Amino acid sequence: PLAKAVLQETHSASYKFGDLSHFLQDGAKEEFQKLKKRIDFQKGAAYGRLRHNDVTPARWVEYGFKAPITMVLVPILREVLGPMKYLHIVRDGRDVAFSTNQSPVKKLYHTMYQDARLRSYKYSGNLSWVRGVHLWNDWNTQLLQWEKENAGDRFDFLVVRTEDLLDPAKRFDSLLQLAHFVGSSISTEEICCLSQSATVDMGVSDHGVSRNAHAGGPTTKARLGLSQVVHNAGGKVKKTHKKRILESATVRRRLQEIIGNHTSVISRYGKWMARVKDDPMLSKRIHKAGAQGLQAFGYFPPTRFMDFPATRHMCPEQIACQAKAE
């Protein structure tokens, strides 16, 4: 309800708390103060469990919670909760578009856009998937803009791509950045071993919908080859677009080799290619709607995101992780 009320006034994830109506400011403060009281109540027990398990709490973070919808509430969070760190997790918007969890589109699309009826008419039928990219693109780029403009003593942020946590070439870097971000006491060697550990399937948030209901199943998607992607791209798609689709397919195949038999995991990454391979118009609209975000976060054209250009971190040599893994 709070996110919807905010979007009704702002139509954006980037705004100033002071620009909200007084009624909404008071309501937001009340809601998050209640949340903070519940968190404060639970912190004592949490620290007790950490001490019992001989785990040292992070130096710069007292507590954290996961709530994706907070991406449109960050200005309120900073105002009400005070100095904070925000972990901005981003996923390829093309996969988000075809996710079986379409709750944000169903609940907030018409609130976010004042011309939502026109958009819904324009992007109907098979093109309705484009609406998911609209939200993904606008919310993530608007939030990123706000984060950069407001970074300082009272606000710090880190953007991590979920795909980078799966790719060994980037996983260690990502975990190392995250550890530094929260002030973790975990050693570089432990982070290295963690980056080399097996991928664990934590499940999906599909609200009871079969993960394969719209995508042909993980086996079909896993078999999608580079030649299929290029062959089915269609004559209406520009050569540069084909080349970048090819690069994306290469990334997907590498992830598949990395993850191995975890088909339930790999089916969630790069699945957009199977959905657009026979529909060049849908591919074109998806990429046009998400162009700003796909480029900003290094998805299209594919690039490393927020990398260390001259000092890419590598795992220490001759480190033994097998004993810890067991």
Secondary structure, 3 states (H helix, E strand, C coil): CHHHHHHHHHCCCCCCHHHCCHHHHHHHHHHHHHHHHHHHHHHHHHHHHHHHCCCCCCCCCCCCCCCHHHHHCHHHHHHHHCCEEEEEEECCHHHHHCCCCCHHHHHHHHHHCCCHHHHHHHCCHHHHHHHHHHHHHHHHHHHHHHHHHHCECCEEEEEEEHHHHCCHHHHHHHHHHHHHHHCCCCCHHHHHHHHCCCCCCCCCCCCCCCCCCCCCHHHHHHCCCHHHHHHCCCCCCCHHHHHHHHHHHHHHHHHHHHHCCCHHHHCCCCCHHHHHCCCHHHHHHHHHHCHHHHHHCCCCCCCCCCCCCCCCCCCCCCCCCHHHHC
